Amino acid sequence: MVAANHTSYLDPIVLSLAVPRRVHFLVTSMVHDQFFYRPWMWFFGSIPVQEGSVNVEATRLLLAYAPAT
């Protein structure tokens, strides 16, 4: 798991290129659901997160994407 507090919209691209595995991002629903960003959210494998609530579904998806050890 990598936690990145990004300062630029290029950060997801750079992080995806730097990590040798597929990266899935947690993104607020406010950004994830905007028409312009939807294709990018799909391309980068983002998981929508509701702000100010317990995100059970987001946690399940995150664990499903994690490799088994």
Secondary structure, DSSP 8 states (H G I E B T S, - for coil): ------SSTTHHHHHHHHSSS----EEEHHHHTSTTTHHHHHHTT-EEE-TTS--HHHHHHHHHHS---
